[in-house]
Amino acid sequence: MARILPHTVNADFLSAYGVEGIGECDPETLTIKVWDLYGTAPKDDNDANAEGQFIAAVVICDSCDKSVELHRDKLGG
């Protein structure tokens, strides 16, 4: 099942996975939805961080509707 990362880790996620194609979008305006490998999501939002065992992710800019898909080979899951 997919989950949305907290906005506080967006910039770290973009940096950790070298996300391109979002242009000049502010990391705070992004929604990052990730799919965790074998249900490895943190048990509560306090433990959420930018890196994990992800098999896919979608980064969507809420202000301009640009989006980028990241697959397992890019995420290392």
C-alpha positions in Angstrom: 0.0 0.0 0.0 1.2 3.5 -0.8 1.8 6.2 1.7 2.7 9.9 1.5 5.9 11.2 3.0 5.8 14.1 5.4 6.7 17.4 3.7 9.5 17.9 6.1 11.6 15.1 4.4 10.9 16.1 0.8 14.2 18.0 0.2 16.1 15.1 1.7 14.3 12.6 -0.5 15.0 14.6 -3.7 18.7 14.8 -2.8 19.0 11.1 -1.7 17.5 9.8 -4.9 18.8 12.4 -7.4 15.2 13.3 -8.6 15.2 15.3 -11.8 12.4 16.7 -13.8 10.7 18.8 -11.1 12.5 21.9 -12.2 12.3 24.9 -9.9 9.5 23.5 -7.8 9.8 24.2 -4.1 10.2 20.9 -2.1 7.5 22.1 0.3 4.9 22.1 -2.6 5.6 18.5 -3.5 3.6 15.4 -2.6 5.8 12.3 -2.5 3.9 9.0 -2.6 6.0 5.9 -1.9 5.5 2.2 -2.0 7.5 0.3 0.6 9.1 -3.1 0.0 7.2 -5.8 1.9 5.4 -3.4 4.2 8.5 -1.9 5.7 6.9 1.5 6.4 7.7 3.0 9.8 5.1 2.3 12.5 4.4 6.0 13.1 5.0 9.3 11.3 7.7 10.4 13.8 10.0 7.7 12.4 9.4 8.7 8.7 12.5 9.7 6.8 13.6 10.3 3.3 15.3 7.0 2.7 13.8 3.5 3.0 13.1 0.3 1.2 11.0 1.7 -1.6 10.0 -0.1 -4.7 8.3 2.9 -6.4 7.6 6.5 -5.8 5.7 9.4 -7.5 6.7 13.0 -7.0 3.9 15.5 -7.8 4.1 19.3 -7.7 0.9 20.5 -6.1 1.3 24.0 -7.7 2.2 23.2 -11.3 1.2 19.5 -11.7 4.6 18.3 -12.9 5.3 14.8 -11.9 8.1 12.2 -11.9 7.9 8.5 -11.4 10.8 6.6 -9.8 11.0 2.8 -10.1 12.8 0.1 -8.1 16.0 0.4 -10.1 16.3 4.1 -9.2 15.3 3.6 -5.6 17.5 0.6 -4.9 14.6 -1.4 -3.4 
